[in-house]
Amino acid sequence: MRTEGPLTRLALFLPIMAATAAAVWLIGGSAYGVQMNAYVSDLFSRLRERPADSTQQIALVAIDDATLARFGNLPLDRRLVAMALLQVFRGRPAVVAIDIWFPEASNPESDQALTVALQACPQTVLASALVPDDRAAQEPARWLEPLPDFGKLAGSIGHVHADPDVDGVTRQVLLAKSAGGRRHWALSLEALRLYTRHEGPILEDEQTLVVGTHIIPAAKNNQRALLVNFPVGEGAFVRHSLLEVVDGRVLPEQFTGRAVFIGTTAQGAGDSWFTPVSSQGRPMPGVEIHANLLHTMMNDSFLRPLRESSALAAVALTAACVAVLLLSLRGAWLAVALALVAAAVHGAPFLLFVKRQVVAPAFSFSLAFWGPALVGGVFQYLTVWRRYVAADATSRRLRGRMEMVSHEMRSPLTAIQGSGEVISRYPVDEARRKQLGDMISRESQRLAGMVERFLDVERLEAGELQLRRAPVPLRGVVERTLERLQPLAARKEIVMEATINGQPQALGDSELIEFALYNLVSNAIKYSPEGSKVEVLARPNTLLGLAFLEVTDQGTGIATEDQARVFERFYRAEGARQSGQSGLGLGLSIVREIARHHGGSVMLDSVPGRGSKFSLSLPAAEAGASATAGH
């Protein structure tokens, strides 16, 4: 059995690894892969440590359940918002962002109170929102903006839309939204502009926005989307109930220099969204999401997605590293190396997220390791298993051969040993001594022939015998073979007839061709009945460019079920075993190997009870010579 060499295994292994890496990349870029990468990034957000004191720049004034229990359901009376706004501004905050809509007039007293508060508090950002517009089929949404009296008094107006992903989790916010030919920046971005005292409009180019000293990585072709870097844990920001602020239980100094958000946090208010850090299935109020967005921009703690080219290079490098390890290492060293690579592959995305705030596709990286590791491991296992099976089959085959050879050798060895012992230990006359000496000589030759025949088969199959190609006249091969076998045929009174058609010549090794014919004729004689006939025919076939040697006997023939296996090494048909003739089952396998090495073939045509015909085909000398000359 032929085994695969290292280059063959490499030629199979590398395309499999390349296909696996490509599949990993496609899976990572699919909707499923994108979602899984997002889930892993969410996990990183929850696992990292909370930034020390960075959230103290922001405070929340919450319209919570206690506030609604005291002052009634939403919408809250605008006079209460005005009172809270004035109380907050007494502490001189840097900016106040109100996440409450004021698109329509309320009662005059409430609107007047809010107007007065806005006049006193110019560093205030009011909220706008996009709502469906049923009146205009061509415009799917319209702006719901503050009343003009409020809008002209506010420091700015910003939109308050969160933008959940397809799984309902808010990971990013679009910093700009447009409708009806009008664009609004996000509430938090306008708050940042007032907080930094940025004069004039927000500066923008294709990739970034600039507010004061803050350069915000929000690309235009991605709708100015910005990932929110949520601090870990609940209560990340200073929070006071609006009820406490209105009642004067919160000192104004609590808001000094801070960015203050006023909005609804009450349960069931309808303005809550799930985020990467949502715990116990509880969503985060929209006002707190805006506070987190402002915190991200104020501290320049931007989460930057790893560039696609870098991610692709990392996936390819991981797959290549796994492939190299699988090819070059074995056993414990391979396990240790793969464990180190696995630790790096799974740890690097988390370290990038925490230390450099880079959002790497951790799931894709994991696939890049486990996909090639599993596929390559299975490939290596199957390769080793095939080699083991082949080696085991070879071992069993060799054991069988040795058993058969040793069995066949016992007969001549016994004869040699017995004859030698008789000559050395007992007085025998000259005639008896000559008889025993002749027996020792015959059996020694028989034993040497067995060994030589066995070795010839091994050398032929291993390709170790070199053919000496030359034109071989088949007439001479037939005559020499029949002359050598005449004594064997005479003992059984078998007549051998030779027919030579034309002047057939084969291109090949004369000794091997003669050896092959010798095996065919000796087998015919051995298994033919006494007084029968063995015919040998040599003929050319110029149309096919072949020369044929055919041996026909009048023996018992070969059973149909045995005909497919008679050319196997050590196989003996049932009729041959029952004939009482000794043999190793090697002769016909030698003929097949000689024919194969010459580029020819050997065929059997046998009818049980009527004899057999073996046909050995070889390249004709004329056709072979011309073919060789063309090289």
SULNORTA-V320785 format. One record per residue. N is the residue number from 1. RES is the residue in one small letter. PHI is phi in whole degrees, 0 to 359 (NA if undefined). OMEGA is omega in whole degrees, -180 to 180 (* if undefined). D_FIRST is the distance of its C-alpha to the first C-alpha in whole Angstrom. Layout:
# SULNORTA-V320785
n=<N/N>
res=<RES/RES>
phi=<PHI/PHI>
omega=<OMEGA/OMEGA>
d_first=<D_FIRST/D_FIRST>
This chain:
# SULNORTA-V320785
n=<1/2/3/4/5/6/7/8/9/10/11/12/13/14/15/16/17/18/19/20/21/22/23/24/25/26/27/28/29/30/31/32/33/34/35/36/37/38/39/40/41/42/43/44/45/46/47/48/49/50/51/52/53/54/55/56/57/58/59/60/61/62/63/64/65/66/67/68/69/70/71/72/73/74/75/76/77/78/79/80/81/82/83/84/85/86/87/88/89/90/91/92/93/94/95/96/97/98/99/100/101/102/103/104/105/106/107/108/109/110/111/112/113/114/115/116/117/118/119/120/121/122/123/124/125/126/127/128/129/130/131/132/133/134/135/136/137/138/139/140/141/142/143/144/145/146/147/148/149/150/151/152/153/154/155/156/157/158/159/160/161/162/163/164/165/166/167/168/169/170/171/172/173/174/175/176/177/178/179/180/181/182/183/184/185/186/187/188/189/190/191/192/193/194/195/196/197/198/199/200/201/202/203/204/205/206/207/208/209/210/211/212/213/214/215/216/217/218/219/220/221/222/223/224/225/226/227/228/229/230/231/232/233/234/235/236/237/238/239/240/241/242/243/244/245/246/247/248/249/250/251/252/253/254/255/256/257/258/259/260/261/262/263/264/265/266/267/268/269/270/271/272/273/274/275/276/277/278/279/280/281/282/283/284/285/286/287/288/289/290/291/292/293/294/295/296/297/298/299/300/301/302/303/304/305/306/307/308/309/310/311/312/313/314/315/316/317/318/319/320/321/322/323/324/325/326/327/328/329/330/331/332/333/334/335/336/337/338/339/340/341/342/343/344/345/346/347/348/349/350/351/352/353/354/355/356/357/358/359/360/361/362/363/364/365/366/367/368/369/370/371/372/373/374/375/376/377/378/379/380/381/382/383/384/385/386/387/388/389/390/391/392/393/394/395/396/397/398/399/400/401/402/403/404/405/406/407/408/409/410/411/412/413/414/415/416/417/418/419/420/421/422/423/424/425/426/427/428/429/430/431/432/433/434/435/436/437/438/439/440/441/442/443/444/445/446/447/448/449/450/451/452/453/454/455/456/457/458/459/460/461/462/463/464/465/466/467/468/469/470/471/472/473/474/475/476/477/478/479/480/481/482/483/484/485/486/487/488/489/490/491/492/493/494/495/496/497/498/499/500/501/502/503/504/505/506/507/508/509/510/511/512/513/514/515/516/517/518/519/520/521/522/523/524/525/526/527/528/529/530/531/532/533/534/535/536/537/538/539/540/541/542/543/544/545/546/547/548/549/550/551/552/553/554/555/556/557/558/559/560/561/562/563/564/565/566/567/568/569/570/571/572/573/574/575/576/577/578/579/580/581/582/583/584/585/586/587/588/589/590/591/592/593/594/595/596/597/598/599/600/601/602/603/604/605/606/607/608/609/610/611/612/613/614/615/616/617/618/619/620/621/622/623/624/625/626/627/628/629/630/631>
res=<m/r/t/e/g/p/l/t/r/l/a/l/f/l/p/i/m/a/a/t/a/a/a/v/w/l/i/g/g/s/a/y/g/v/q/m/n/a/y/v/s/d/l/f/s/r/l/r/e/r/p/a/d/s/t/q/q/i/a/l/v/a/i/d/d/a/t/l/a/r/f/g/n/l/p/l/d/r/r/l/v/a/m/a/l/l/q/v/f/r/g/r/p/a/v/v/a/i/d/i/w/f/p/e/a/s/n/p/e/s/d/q/a/l/t/v/a/l/q/a/c/p/q/t/v/l/a/s/a/l/v/p/d/d/r/a/a/q/e/p/a/r/w/l/e/p/l/p/d/f/g/k/l/a/g/s/i/g/h/v/h/a/d/p/d/v/d/g/v/t/r/q/v/l/l/a/k/s/a/g/g/r/r/h/w/a/l/s/l/e/a/l/r/l/y/t/r/h/e/g/p/i/l/e/d/e/q/t/l/v/v/g/t/h/i/i/p/a/a/k/n/n/q/r/a/l/l/v/n/f/p/v/g/e/g/a/f/v/r/h/s/l/l/e/v/v/d/g/r/v/l/p/e/q/f/t/g/r/a/v/f/i/g/t/t/a/q/g/a/g/d/s/w/f/t/p/v/s/s/q/g/r/p/m/p/g/v/e/i/h/a/n/l/l/h/t/m/m/n/d/s/f/l/r/p/l/r/e/s/s/a/l/a/a/v/a/l/t/a/a/c/v/a/v/l/l/l/s/l/r/g/a/w/l/a/v/a/l/a/l/v/a/a/a/v/h/g/a/p/f/l/l/f/v/k/r/q/v/v/a/p/a/f/s/f/s/l/a/f/w/g/p/a/l/v/g/g/v/f/q/y/l/t/v/w/r/r/y/v/a/a/d/a/t/s/r/r/l/r/g/r/m/e/m/v/s/h/e/m/r/s/p/l/t/a/i/q/g/s/g/e/v/i/s/r/y/p/v/d/e/a/r/r/k/q/l/g/d/m/i/s/r/e/s/q/r/l/a/g/m/v/e/r/f/l/d/v/e/r/l/e/a/g/e/l/q/l/r/r/a/p/v/p/l/r/g/v/v/e/r/t/l/e/r/l/q/p/l/a/a/r/k/e/i/v/m/e/a/t/i/n/g/q/p/q/a/l/g/d/s/e/l/i/e/f/a/l/y/n/l/v/s/n/a/i/k/y/s/p/e/g/s/k/v/e/v/l/a/r/p/n/t/l/l/g/l/a/f/l/e/v/t/d/q/g/t/g/i/a/t/e/d/q/a/r/v/f/e/r/f/y/r/a/e/g/a/r/q/s/g/q/s/g/l/g/l/g/l/s/i/v/r/e/i/a/r/h/h/g/g/s/v/m/l/d/s/v/p/g/r/g/s/k/f/s/l/s/l/p/a/a/e/a/g/a/s/a/t/a/g/h>
phi=<NA/276/250/287/278/302/292/295/297/295/296/278/291/297/298/296/294/296/295/294/298/296/296/300/295/295/294/297/272/285/300/295/296/299/293/294/299/295/297/293/297/299/298/299/299/279/274/287/282/284/301/284/61/289/274/288/285/237/229/245/250/260/276/261/297/295/296/292/296/274/250/98/286/289/286/286/303/296/295/291/296/298/298/295/298/294/296/295/289/296/272/57/287/287/197/234/245/255/269/221/275/229/277/230/288/251/289/304/297/293/295/295/297/290/298/299/295/292/297/279/232/291/274/242/250/259/264/233/212/265/231/301/245/285/277/233/292/275/242/289/212/222/279/253/249/298/307/306/298/282/299/286/270/287/291/190/232/224/280/240/273/272/230/296/285/296/270/84/259/272/248/216/228/280/290/225/225/231/194/60/76/233/241/236/283/294/307/291/292/294/296/297/299/289/297/271/58/291/272/82/287/291/278/212/224/294/247/220/240/236/231/61/266/264/255/258/280/230/285/294/287/247/59/56/286/226/291/271/267/285/297/275/91/282/68/294/252/300/225/229/287/302/301/292/294/294/284/79/274/245/293/303/298/296/252/299/72/263/271/246/250/247/191/269/236/297/296/80/285/87/239/227/219/284/227/301/255/298/244/55/70/259/286/256/302/302/297/285/297/296/295/295/296/297/299/300/283/297/261/51/265/282/270/252/299/297/300/300/295/292/297/297/297/294/297/296/295/297/297/295/298/298/298/297/296/295/281/258/240/218/64/297/298/294/298/295/297/295/296/294/295/298/298/293/295/273/272/300/300/291/295/298/295/281/274/245/57/253/270/267/286/299/296/296/296/298/298/297/272/289/300/299/297/288/295/296/297/296/299/296/297/296/297/296/296/298/295/295/299/296/295/295/296/297/297/294/296/294/299/297/297/296/296/292/297/297/295/292/283/298/296/294/295/297/297/296/297/294/296/297/294/297/296/278/252/236/284/231/283/294/295/293/298/296/297/293/296/298/295/299/294/297/290/294/296/298/294/296/296/300/297/296/295/300/293/299/298/297/293/296/292/279/74/270/272/270/282/260/284/197/299/240/293/284/302/296/298/294/297/295/294/293/296/294/265/302/299/294/290/296/298/253/54/267/268/252/242/242/233/243/268/69/236/292/227/253/259/174/263/301/296/291/296/294/297/296/296/302/296/294/290/296/296/299/294/300/255/261/288/297/79/269/231/240/249/239/237/242/212/267/224/294/295/269/71/233/237/243/239/239/238/239/238/243/280/281/79/239/301/302/290/266/298/286/243/294/270/281/295/69/268/234/296/301/297/293/292/280/288/86/282/283/174/260/75/251/302/290/293/294/300/298/294/296/297/296/293/273/84/246/203/229/233/237/229/223/239/307/88/235/108/222/228/255/241/257/255/224/299/290/298/295/295/292/295/293/294/292/294/285/272>
omega=<180/178/-180/176/-180/-179/178/178/179/179/176/-172/-175/176/179/179/179/179/179/178/178/178/178/-179/179/178/179/-180/179/179/178/-179/178/-180/180/176/179/180/-180/177/176/179/178/180/-179/-175/-174/179/179/178/-177/171/-178/-178/-178/179/-173/176/178/169/-167/169/-172/-178/179/179/-180/178/-179/-171/178/-175/176/-3/-178/178/-175/177/178/177/179/180/180/-180/180/180/179/-176/174/179/179/175/178/-179/174/176/-177/180/178/180/173/-174/-175/180/174/176/-173/-178/-179/-180/180/180/180/178/179/-178/-180/176/-178/-174/-175/-178/-178/176/178/-174/170/-177/173/179/177/-179/-180/-176/-176/-176/-177/180/-173/-178/177/-180/172/-171/178/174/-178/180/178/-175/-178/178/-178/177/180/176/180/-179/-173/-179/164/-176/-178/172/-176/179/177/180/179/179/-177/177/174/-175/179/175/-177/175/177/-180/-178/-179/173/171/180/-180/-178/179/176/177/177/-180/178/-179/-178/-178/180/-180/177/-177/175/-180/-177/169/-174/-172/-171/168/-179/177/-177/178/-176/176/-171/-178/179/-173/-180/-179/176/178/180/180/179/176/-180/178/-175/169/-175/172/178/179/-178/-177/173/-175/176/177/177/177/180/180/-179/-180/179/-179/178/-180/179/-179/177/-176/-175/176/-176/168/-174/176/175/-179/-174/175/-176/177/178/-179/177/-179/180/-175/176/-179/179/-178/177/-178/177/175/-178/179/-179/177/-179/-179/179/174/178/177/177/178/178/179/178/-177/-180/-176/-178/-180/-174/172/-176/176/176/-179/-175/180/179/179/179/179/180/178/-180/-180/179/180/180/179/178/-180/-180/180/-180/-179/-169/-175/177/171/-175/180/178/180/-180/-179/179/178/179/178/179/179/180/-177/-177/-180/-177/179/179/179/176/-179/-175/-172/-175/177/176/180/180/178/-173/179/178/178/178/177/-178/176/-172/179/178/-180/-179/-179/179/178/177/179/180/179/-180/178/179/-179/178/179/178/179/179/180/179/178/178/180/179/179/179/177/179/179/-177/178/-180/180/-180/178/-179/-178/-177/-176/178/179/179/179/-180/-178/-179/-179/180/-180/179/-179/-174/-173/-174/176/-180/179/-174/-179/179/179/179/180/179/178/177/180/179/-180/-179/-177/176/177/178/-180/179/178/177/-179/-179/-180/178/-180/178/179/-179/-179/179/-178/179/180/-176/177/-180/179/174/-173/177/175/-178/175/-175/176/-180/179/-179/-177/-179/-179/-179/178/180/-175/-179/179/-179/179/-178/-179/-180/180/178/179/177/179/179/176/180/178/179/180/-177/176/176/175/-178/-177/-175/-177/-179/178/178/178/180/179/178/180/-179/-178/-180/175/180/179/-175/-173/176/179/180/178/180/-175/174/-177/177/-179/173/-177/175/171/-176/180/180/-177/-177/171/-174/168/-176/-180/-178/178/179/-178/-177/-178/-178/-179/-177/-178/179/-172/-178/-173/-174/179/177/179/176/178/176/180/-178/180/179/180/-178/-178/-178/178/178/179/179/-174/-177/-172/-177/177/176/179/-180/-179/179/179/-179/-180/177/-176/179/-178/175/-177/-178/173/-173/175/-179/-180/-176/177/-176/174/176/-180/178/179/-179/176/178/-176/-177/-179/-179/-179/179/178/-179/-179/-179/-177/*>
d_first=<0/4/6/10/13/16/18/15/16/20/20/19/21/24/25/25/27/29/29/30/33/34/34/36/39/39/40/42/44/44/48/46/44/48/49/47/48/51/51/50/52/55/53/54/57/58/56/58/61/65/66/69/73/71/72/76/77/77/79/79/82/81/82/81/81/84/86/86/87/90/91/89/86/85/86/88/91/91/94/92/89/92/93/90/89/93/92/89/90/93/90/90/86/84/83/83/81/82/79/82/83/86/86/89/93/94/97/99/100/96/95/98/97/93/95/97/94/92/95/95/91/90/87/86/83/83/80/79/77/75/76/75/78/79/81/79/76/75/75/73/75/78/79/81/83/86/89/91/93/91/88/91/92/88/86/83/81/78/75/74/71/68/65/62/58/57/56/60/60/62/60/62/65/66/69/70/71/73/75/78/78/78/76/76/74/73/76/74/74/78/78/76/78/82/80/80/83/81/84/83/80/76/75/71/69/65/64/66/70/72/75/77/74/71/69/67/63/64/63/65/62/61/64/65/63/63/61/63/63/64/65/64/66/69/72/71/74/78/79/82/84/86/88/89/89/92/93/94/92/89/91/90/89/86/85/86/84/81/80/81/79/81/80/79/76/78/75/75/77/74/73/70/66/63/62/59/61/63/62/63/63/66/66/68/72/72/74/72/69/72/73/69/69/72/70/67/69/72/69/67/64/62/59/57/54/51/51/48/46/46/45/42/41/41/39/37/37/36/33/32/33/31/28/28/29/25/24/25/26/25/27/31/31/29/31/35/34/33/36/39/37/38/42/42/41/43/46/47/48/51/52/52/54/56/57/57/57/54/53/49/47/45/43/42/41/40/37/36/35/34/32/30/29/28/26/25/24/23/20/19/19/17/15/15/14/11/10/12/10/7/9/11/8/7/11/12/10/12/15/15/15/17/20/20/20/23/24/25/26/29/31/31/32/34/36/36/37/40/41/42/43/46/47/47/49/51/54/52/54/53/52/50/48/47/45/43/43/41/39/38/37/35/33/32/31/29/28/27/25/23/22/22/20/17/17/17/14/12/14/13/10/10/13/16/18/20/22/26/27/30/32/32/34/33/36/36/32/34/37/35/32/35/37/35/34/38/39/36/37/41/40/39/42/39/40/38/39/38/39/38/39/40/39/35/33/29/28/26/25/28/27/23/25/27/25/23/26/27/24/25/29/29/27/30/32/31/31/34/37/40/42/40/39/35/35/34/34/33/34/34/34/35/35/31/31/29/30/29/29/30/30/32/33/35/33/33/30/27/27/26/23/22/21/18/16/18/15/13/13/15/17/20/22/25/28/26/26/30/31/31/30/27/24/20/19/17/20/18/15/16/19/16/14/18/19/16/16/20/20/21/20/21/22/24/27/28/31/32/35/35/32/29/29/26/26/24/25/25/26/30/32/34/32/29/32/34/30/30/33/33/31>
